[in-house]
Amino acid sequence: MNEVSAAFAEALKNDDLDALMEIPKAERHTHTGLTGNPKFVFKRTGVWIAPLQKPLASMEEMHRWVGRHIGERFGDTAGEKLLIEACFEQATRDGIRVLWTGEDVWANDALFGGDITALAGALQEAKRFYAPDIELHMQIGFSRHCPIDALQKWAEPFFVHGGFDCVDLYGDEGAQPIEAFVPLYRQAKALGMTLRAHVGEWGQAHDVQRAVEALELDEVQHGIAAAGDPSVMRFLADHRIRLNICPTSNLMLGRVASLQDHPIRKLYDAGVRISIGSDDALVFGSSLSQEYMKLYQNGLFTAQELDGIRIDAFC
C-alpha cells in the first residue's frame, strides 16, 4: 500500500473527515450549479441554502425544491457564475483532482446570451482562480423534457466549440424514448466525446442496458436499477460500463430506504465497475469525501475496497 492509500484508509478508520478531504479524488458525477459549498455561497451573498432534511418522493419534487431554493435566487448570469465559482471552490476544498462538470445546453441561450465563449470562459475562469491544479472535463447536458430539435440547436455551439469532451442526459427518464436521443449521441461520438446518461436512477434494470446499447454509452450516471437483474449486471461487467453512483442522492430521492439497503455493494460484487459521486452537494448536503465516509461507516465497503474505487475513478 502506497503512502496516499495508507492515509486514505487511516482517515476512514479514524472518522477523520478533514484528513479524508486532503486525499486526491476524482469526481465523475456533478452538476455545476448544484454542487458548490453552501458556506461559500453564504459568505458571498448572505443567502444560506440549507440542504434537504428528509427524502423526497420524485424528481418533480426535487425540481420544485431546486427552483424555490436556488433557481429563484440565482437564476441569472451573475447568479450562475457565482454557483460555478462555488463548484470549483468546493472541489478544491474536497481534494478533487479530476472533475467532470458542465452546463445544460439551454443555459447557453438562457444565461449567457447564446455566447458559448462566455459560458466556457466562466467555467475556465473559475477553474483558474479556485482550482488551478484540477484537471477539468467540461460536460454538455441534455434535459429529457426538451424537444429534440431544440436540443440539437442548443447543442451545436458546444459541439463546434471543441472544449467540451463529455455529454450527459438527465431529467425524467420517461419523458421521451431513449432512442430519440441517438442523433445527438452519434454526433458526440463522432467528436470523440465521452458518452454518459442518467438512467436506472428510477425505472427498471432493462432500461439501463437499453440505454447503453442505444446510445453506445461509456458510463451510466446512477444505474442502480441494474441490480435488479443479474443478466444486466453481467452485461455491464462484461462491457466494462462504469456506473457513477451517488448514494446520498439515491437516499434523499427515495430510491433506497437506507444506505445499508443501497445496491452499490451488490453491483460491486457482480463485477460492475463503479465510481462514487456527490451529485448535488447544495441539495443533498454531502461532499464526495462524506460519501466515502458514509459507505465505510455503514459497513458497505472496507477501506481498501474504497481506495480501489477511488483510484479507478481517475481512469
N, C-alpha and C positions, 0 to 999 in steps of 0.2 A: 504494500500500500504506500503510495507516494504521500508527500507532506500535505498537499491540499486535501486529498481524500481522507487522510487521518484527521485533519482539522474539521472537515465536514462531519465525519462520524462523531467526533468528540462534542461538537456543538449540539448535535441531535441528542446524544446521550445525556448531556448536561442541561437540556432545555434552555440553551443559551441562544436566544434569537439574534442578539447583536452580533455574536460571533458567526452565526449562520449567514447573516446578511453580507459578511465580508467575503464569503466563498464565491468564486466565479460561477455564474449560471447563465444558461441560455433560456430565453422566454419566447416560445413559439405560438402563444395564443393570447393576444391582447387586442383591444380596440382603443385606438389612441385617445379619443376624447373621454373615455370612461375609466382609464387605468392610472390616473395620477394620484398623487399624495394629497389627501384632504387637508393636511396641515399646511402644505404649500399653498393650496387654493385659499385657505382662510387667511394666511399671512398676507397674501397679495390683494384680497378683495374684502375680507371681513365676513365672507359667506361660509358657513360651516355646512358641509354636505355629510350628514350622518348616514352611514350605510344601513342597509336593510336590517331590521331587528327580528324578523320572522320570515319563514318561507312564503313565497308567492305561489299562485296556482296556475299561472300561464305566462307565455311570452307577452300577450296583450297587456297583462297586469304590469309586467316589468316595463314595457314601453311607456305606459302611463306614468309609472314611478319616475323613470328617467326624464320624461318630458316635464314633469312637475318640479323635480329637484335639480335638474341640470339644464335641460333644453330651454326652459323659460328664463333662466338666469344667465346662460352662456351661449345663447343661440344666435350669435352674430360673429363677424370675423374676429373682432378683438377677443371675444369670449373663447372662440375655438383656438386661437393662438395661445391663450393662457392655458387651456386644457392640454394642448400639445406640449407646452413647456413643462407642465405638471407631470406628464407622462415620462419625459426624459429625466426629470429630477428624481422621480420615484425609481426609475430603472437604475440610475447610478447609485442611489441610496441602498438599493437592494442587491447590489453586486452583479447586476446583469451585464454580461459582456457581449452577447449577441442578442439582438432584438428584432423581431418581426412585428411590424405595426404599420398602420396607414389610415386611409380615409375611404369612406364610401364615395362612389363616383359622383353621386348627386351633389356632394359638398363642393365640388369644384365650381359649379354654377351658383349654388345657393349661398356659399360663404366666401368664395374667392373671386366672384365676378367672372367666372369662366377662364381665369388666368392660371393655367396649370403650373407655370413657373412660380407664381406666388404661393400656391399650395405646397409644392415640393420645397420651395425655399423656406417656408415656415417650419417644415419638418427638419430640414438640414440645419437651419439656424439654431433651432432648439437643441439639436444634437451637438452642434459645435460649442454651444455655450454651457449646456448642462451635462453632456455626456460625450466628450470628445473621444474617449477611448472605446466607445461602443461600436461594434460592427452592426450597421443598420441595414435591414432589408425592408424597403418600402412596399407596402401592400395595397392592392386595389380591392375595394369591397363592393359586392353586388347585393342589393336588397331584393329578396324574392318577390316582394309585392309589386315591384315596379314593372311596367311594360317592357318587353324585351327590346323594342325599338328605341325606347328612351335610354335603357341601359347601354345599348350599343353606341348611341350618340354621345352619351356622357363618358363612356369608356375610351373613346378614340383618342382624346388628348393624352390620357395616361399611357396608352399603348405607344403613341408617337413619341412621347417624352423620352422614353428609354431608361429612366431612372428607377422605375418600379419593376420589381422582379418576382412578384407573387400575386396571386388572385385568391379571393375568398368569396363565399356565398353564404348569406345568413338571413335570418328572419323566419317567418312561419314556414315550416317545412312542407306544409300542404298548400301553399299559395299557388304554385304552378308545378306541373310535372317537371321532374329533374331534366328530362330531355330538352326542354325549352331553352336551356342554357348552354347546350352543346356548341352553337356557333361562337359564343363568347369564349368558351374554353378552348376551342380549336385555334382561335386566333391567339390566345395567350400561349398555348403550347407551341405554336409556330415561332413565337418570340423567345422560347426557352424559359418561360416563367414557371415557377413552382405552382402547382395546381392544388388548391385546397377548397373544401366546402364544409360548412356546418351541416351535419346530417347525423341522425341517430342520437341526437340530444333528446328528441322526442321520438315519435314513430316506432318502427319495428326493425328487427335485425336485417331483414332482406332489403330495407331501404338503404342501408349502408353499402351493401355490395352493389346494388343497382346504381347508386351514385358513383361509386368508384369506377365501375365498368363504363357507364355512360359518359362521364366527364374525364375519364382517364386520370383520376386523382393520384397525386403523390402522397397526400396526407389528408386526414379527416379531423375536423375540429369537433371534439366531443366523441361521437361514435359509440357511446356506451351501450346503446341498444343492441349492438353486435353481440354482447354477452349472452343474449337470449337464444342464440343458435350456434351450436358447435361447428356447423359447416361454414358459417360466415366467419367465425373466428379462425378456422383453418385457412379460408381464403385470404384473410388479411395477413395472417402469419406467413403463408406461402409466398405472397406477393410483396412482403415487407412494407405494407402500408402502415404508416405511423398514425396513431390516434393521439391528438394533443388534448389531454383531458384536464378539466378544471373541477376538482372535487367540491370545493365550497360553492361554486356556481351551481353545480348539479343539485347540491343540498338545498340551497336557497331558492331554487326554482321548482322544488318539489319533485325532482326526478329520482331522488333516493330518500329513504326515511331517516337515515343517519349515515355518518361517514363509515361506520362499521359495516353497513349494508352496501356500500358502494361496490360496483362490479369491477373496479380497476384491478383488483387482485386476481379475479377470475380471468380477465383478459391477459394480464401479465403471465399467469401460469399456463395459458393456452399458447404462449409464444408470440402474442401480438406485440408489436413494437409500440411503446408509449412514451410520451413526454408529459410533464406536469406543467400546467399553466395557471395563471391567476384570473384570466378572462377580463373582468371589470372590477378593479380594486376599489374604485369610488363607490360602486354599487354594493359589492359583496363584502367589502372591508377586510380583504385578505390578500397579502402580498405573496409573491412566489415563495419566498423563504418560509412564510407561515404555512403555505400549502405543504411543503416538505415536512415541516414540523408536525402538522396535524396528522399526516399519514403515518409518521413514526409513532407519535403519541397514542394513536388509535390502534396500533399493532398490525397495520396492514402490510408494512414492509420493514425489513431490517435496515440499519444504517448503511450496510454495504450494498444492499439492493437499490436503495435510493441514490446512492452515489453512482452506481452504474447507470441509472436512469438519467441522472444529472449530466454525466459525461456524454452519453449517447445523444442528448438533446443538442449538443454542439454540431453534430454531424449531419 
